[in-house]
């Protein structure tokens, strides 16, 4: 899809809105591929590790050093945006980091940087998996 606006012209929470959906589909697709014999409920439980505020917060902390200056700026813009709600299962810091991560994904997507979006989502996903699951240390 081609967007008519530049990524920085969108509100950070709007970028997070689309970024959340992108990461959710990415995670569910990976889980379906990696665990095809699991039930839908088991897949959902597995996905929560990745798409929860806690999981996204941990992922972005692990991959921050792999981000460019522009990507970090997009992340921080989302992280620092005032949100009026915080889920009951997350603290404010986790929720803000997760929002920043989602905003980064939305920023990459609306900017037409699909290959980099895929790379960032792969790094994030792999950083949340345990070393036993990946066969190597976390990112």
N, C-alpha and C positions, 0 to 999 in steps of 0.2 A: 504494500500500500504506500502511496506517496502522500505525504502530508503537505498542506499548503503553508503552514507556519514553520518557523525554525524551532528546534527543541526548547530553546531558552525563552520562547514567547509563551509557552504553556505554563500554567500554574504548577508548582512542584507537586501538589497533591493530585492533580490531573495526570501528571506523568506517573506518579505512584499507582494510580488507579489502573492504568493500562499495564504497568510493569508487574503488578500483582498477578494479573491474569496471564501474562506471558510466562512468568515463572511457574505458576500453578500448572499450566499445560505442559511445560517442559518437564517438571518433576513427575507428573502423572505418566507422561510418555516414557520417561526413563524407568520408572517403577514397573510399568507394564512389560517393558522389554526385559528387565532384569529378573523379575519375579512372575513369569506368566502363569504359573500354577496357583498363585495365591487368589483368594477370594477378593471381591471388590472391597469388602470391609477391611481385610488385612492390608490391601494396597492403600486404602485411605489412612489407616493408622500409621503406616510407613511414611506416607506423604506429609503427615503432620510434623515429623522431625525436620522437614526441609522448609515448609511454607509457613510455619508458625513464626511469630515475632522473635521468639528465642532462637529458632533455627536460622532465620535470616540475619539476625544480629550476630550470631557466631560466625556465619559465613562471611559477612562483609568485614568483620575484624580480621579474618584469616586471609582475605584476598586484597585488602587495602593497598598493600605494597605493590601489587600488580597493576594498579590503576594509573592512568595518565593524569596529568594535572587537570585537564578538562573534565575527565571522568570523576576525579575527586571533587571538583567544584560542583558537578551535578549531584553527586551523592550528598555533599554537605548542604547544598541548597534544600534538598528534600529532607534531610535529617533535622535541619534547623527550622523548618516550617512549622508554625503553630497548628497543632491538631486539637480538636475539642473533645476527642474521645480517646481512651486507652482501653484495650481489651482487658478483661479481668485476669487473664492468664499471663500478662506481661507487665514488667515495670516500665516506667516512662523512658528510661535510657534504651532498653531493648526495642521498644516500640518506635522510638525516633530513628535508631539505626536501621531497623527494618524498613521504615518509610523511606529513608535515604537510599537504601538498596533498591527498593522498588522504583523510586524516582530515577535512579541511574539507569535501570533497565528500560524504563519508558523513554528516557532521554536518548539512549542508543537507538531504540526502535523508531522513534519519530524522526531521528536524524538519518535514517536509512542505513545504519551501521549494523546490519543483520549478522555479519560474520563475527564482529566483535561482541555483539549481544550473546551469540551462541558461546563464544569463548568464556565470557564472564559468567554465564549461567553454568557452564561445565565446571569452572573453577569453584564456584560457590557450592554446587551440588557435591562435588568430590571432597570439598573441605568439611562437609557435615558428616559424611560417611566415616565410620570408624576405620582405623588402619587394617583391622581384620577383614573388613568388607572389601576394601580396595586392594589389599595386598601391599600397600606402602604407607608411609607416614602421611598425615594430613598436610595440606598446602601450607 
